[in-house]
Amino acid sequence: MLLNSVIIILREVLEAALIISVLLALSQKLTISRSWLAIALVLGLIGSVVYAMNISQISMAVEGVGQELVNASLHILIYSFIVVLIVSLRSRTYHQAMVISMLSCVALATIREGSEIIVYITGFMSIPDLFYPVIIGSIVGTGIGISVGVFFYYLISNISLDKGIKLGLFILVLIAGGMVSQAIQLLIQADFIISQQALWNTSSLISERSLLGQMLYALIGYEATPTPIQTLLYISSLIITIGLSLNTLHHRSAEER
């Protein structure tokens, strides 16, 4: 139970930590006030508590797939705001859009991951023998996730502006693709997208339940058994964000000349 808690909580914390660390580092590189982060975290924490408290009713909605649809919507919204952010990074003219997209990404990620953590931990509160191992595992998983986030924050913060933006965009592209992959998987579970036979199975190489598998899930939406539609939409989302990122870098380069 201890190891399971570490892996489960790490996955949830790492997704939010990566988004927060990258956006916070980009704010510093672009000399943007970081006051948006406090607002985003407050909104996200309130939203996660409200979501967790109403999880039973939400789960039963839409013929029992309400939770899958809400989570898929959150992933799609995060992807959409990452796209807005990538475009707005091309010029300081889009400063307001930049701040709104950063705030929205963090708030939505906090709601999504925070609610999952609350539901998971509270589920063991009535079982003392399991609750303490879950708490210890959760603390360890949280510590690892935050440490990874801190690493990326200082990595981006301590390199040149040009390289920092390129690295930030690269990570955002991976996260955005992961959001689409996870959204499609949830929609398949909800039967909104027809289930298909998996294209391949890499479970023997990297298990989704392993520490590495969960870290890859958080960063790129790793799926050991992806379906054709999931793979197609994942690749399509990467092409879109990569194209927009290259366009943003071209605009920034042209402005600096």
C-alpha positions in Angstrom: 0.0 0.0 0.0 2.9 2.3 0.8 4.5 1.9 -2.7 1.1 2.2 -4.4 0.4 5.4 -2.6 3.8 6.8 -3.6 3.1 6.0 -7.3 -0.5 7.2 -7.3 0.2 10.5 -5.6 3.4 11.1 -7.5 1.5 10.9 -10.8 -1.1 13.4 -9.6 1.4 15.8 -8.1 3.9 15.6 -10.9 1.4 16.6 -13.6 0.5 19.8 -11.7 4.2 20.4 -10.5 5.5 20.3 -14.1 2.9 22.8 -15.3 3.5 25.1 -12.4 7.3 24.9 -12.6 7.4 25.6 -16.3 5.0 28.5 -16.2 6.6 30.0 -13.1 10.0 29.8 -14.8 8.7 31.4 -18.0 7.1 34.2 -15.9 10.5 34.9 -14.4 12.3 34.8 -17.7 9.7 37.2 -19.2 9.6 39.4 -16.1 5.9 38.8 -15.6 4.5 39.4 -12.1 3.9 36.0 -10.5 0.8 37.2 -8.6 -1.2 35.1 -11.0 0.1 31.9 -9.3 -1.4 32.7 -5.9 -4.8 33.4 -7.5 -4.6 30.2 -9.6 -3.7 28.0 -6.6 -6.5 29.5 -4.4 -9.0 28.9 -7.2 -7.6 25.5 -7.9 -7.7 24.3 -4.3 -11.3 25.6 -3.8 -12.3 23.9 -7.0 -10.6 20.6 -6.0 -12.4 20.5 -2.6 -15.8 21.3 -4.2 -15.2 18.6 -6.9 -14.1 16.0 -4.4 -17.0 16.7 -2.1 -19.5 16.2 -4.9 -17.6 13.3 -6.6 -20.4 10.8 -5.9 -23.1 12.9 -7.6 -20.8 13.8 -10.5 -19.8 10.2 -11.0 -23.5 9.1 -11.3 -24.4 11.9 -13.8 -24.7 11.2 -17.5 -25.5 7.5 -17.0 -22.6 6.9 -14.6 -19.8 8.5 -16.7 -20.0 12.1 -15.3 -16.5 11.9 -13.7 -14.9 10.7 -16.9 -16.5 13.5 -18.9 -15.6 16.2 -16.4 -12.0 15.0 -16.2 -11.8 14.8 -20.0 -13.1 18.3 -20.3 -10.5 19.5 -17.8 -7.7 17.9 -19.9 -9.0 19.4 -23.1 -9.3 22.9 -21.5 -5.7 22.7 -20.2 -4.6 21.7 -23.7 -6.5 24.7 -25.2 -5.0 27.1 -22.7 -1.5 25.7 -23.4 -2.2 26.4 -27.1 -3.2 30.0 -26.3 -0.1 30.4 -24.2 2.2 29.2 -26.9 0.7 31.7 -29.3 0.8 34.5 -26.8 4.5 33.9 -26.1 5.4 35.3 -29.5 5.1 38.9 -28.3 4.6 41.0 -25.2 1.6 42.5 -27.0 -0.3 39.4 -25.8 0.7 39.9 -22.2 -2.9 39.6 -20.9 -3.6 36.5 -22.8 -0.3 35.0 -21.5 -1.3 35.7 -17.9 -4.8 34.4 -18.2 -3.7 31.2 -19.9 -1.0 30.6 -17.3 -3.5 31.2 -14.5 -6.1 28.9 -16.1 -3.7 26.1 -16.8 -2.6 26.0 -13.1 -6.1 26.4 -11.7 -7.5 23.6 -13.9 -4.5 21.3 -13.2 -4.9 21.9 -9.5 -8.6 21.1 -9.6 -8.0 17.9 -11.6 -5.1 16.5 -9.6 -6.1 18.0 -6.2 -9.5 16.4 -6.3 -8.0 13.0 -7.2 -5.7 13.2 -4.2 -8.4 14.3 -1.8 -10.7 11.4 -2.9 -7.9 8.9 -2.7 -6.7 9.8 0.8 -10.2 10.3 2.3 -11.2 6.9 1.0 -8.8 5.3 3.6 -9.7 7.5 6.6 -12.0 4.9 8.0 -9.3 2.2 7.8 -6.6 3.1 10.3 -4.3 0.1 9.4 -4.1 1.4 5.8 -4.5 5.1 6.4 -1.1 5.8 7.9 0.8 3.9 5.2 -1.2 5.9 2.6 -0.4 9.2 4.3 3.3 8.3 4.5 3.3 7.2 0.8 1.4 10.3 -0.1 4.0 12.5 1.6 6.9 10.7 -0.2 5.1 10.9 -3.6 4.4 14.6 -3.0 8.0 15.2 -2.1 9.3 13.5 -5.3 6.8 15.3 -7.5 7.6 18.7 -6.1 11.4 18.0 -6.3 11.0 17.2 -10.0 9.1 20.5 -10.5 11.7 22.5 -8.6 14.4 20.9 -10.8 12.7 22.0 -14.0 12.0 25.5 -12.5 15.7 26.1 -11.8 16.8 24.5 -15.0 14.7 26.9 -17.1 15.4 29.9 -14.8 19.2 29.5 -15.0 19.7 29.3 -18.7 19.5 32.1 -21.3 16.1 33.6 -22.2 16.2 32.1 -25.7 17.1 28.6 -24.4 14.7 28.9 -21.5 11.7 29.7 -23.8 12.7 26.8 -26.2 12.9 24.3 -23.3 9.7 25.7 -21.8 7.9 25.3 -25.1 9.3 21.8 -25.5 7.9 20.7 -22.1 4.6 22.4 -22.8 4.3 20.5 -26.1 4.8 17.2 -24.3 2.3 18.1 -21.5 -0.3 19.3 -24.1 0.0 16.0 -26.0 -0.4 14.1 -22.7 -3.5 16.0 -21.9 -5.1 15.0 -25.3 -4.0 11.4 -24.8 -5.6 11.2 -21.3 -8.8 13.0 -22.5 -9.2 10.4 -25.3 -8.7 7.5 -22.9 -11.3 8.9 -20.6 -13.8 9.4 -23.4 -13.2 5.8 -24.5 -13.9 4.7 -20.9 -17.1 6.7 -21.1 -18.1 5.1 -24.4 -18.2 8.5 -26.1 -15.4 7.2 -28.4 -15.6 3.6 -29.7 -13.1 1.3 -28.1 -10.6 -0.2 -30.5 -7.9 -2.9 -30.4 -4.6 -1.6 -29.1 -1.9 -0.9 -31.7 0.8 -2.3 -29.5 1.5 -3.3 -25.9 4.6 -2.0 -24.2 3.7 -3.2 -20.7 6.5 -5.7 -20.7 9.0 -2.8 -21.3 7.5 -0.1 -19.2 4.5 -0.9 -17.0 2.0 1.8 -16.5 1.9 0.9 -12.8 5.7 1.3 -12.4 7.4 4.5 -11.1 8.8 5.3 -14.5 5.5 4.5 -16.2 3.7 7.0 -13.9 6.3 9.7 -14.5 6.0 9.2 -18.3 2.2 9.3 -17.9 2.4 12.7 -16.1 4.9 14.1 -18.7 3.6 12.7 -22.0 0.4 10.8 -21.2 2.2 7.5 -21.6 -0.2 4.6 -22.5 1.1 1.1 -22.8 -1.8 0.0 -25.0 -2.9 3.0 -27.2 -5.7 2.6 -29.7 -5.5 3.9 -33.3 -7.7 6.9 -32.6 -5.8 7.8 -29.4 -2.5 7.6 -31.3 -3.8 9.6 -34.2 -5.1 12.4 -32.0 -2.0 12.4 -29.9 0.2 12.9 -32.9 -2.1 15.5 -34.4 -2.0 17.5 -31.1 1.8 17.3 -31.1 1.9 18.6 -34.8 -0.3 21.5 -33.9 1.6 22.6 -30.8 5.0 22.0 -32.5 3.9 24.1 -35.5 2.7 26.9 -33.2 5.8 26.7 -31.1 8.1 27.1 -34.2 5.9 30.0 -35.4 6.3 31.6 -31.9 10.1 31.2 -32.0 10.2 32.7 -35.5 8.2 35.7 -34.4 10.4 36.3 -31.3 13.5 36.0 -33.4 12.2 38.5 -35.9 11.3 41.0 -33.2 14.8 40.8 -31.7 16.5 41.6 -35.0 
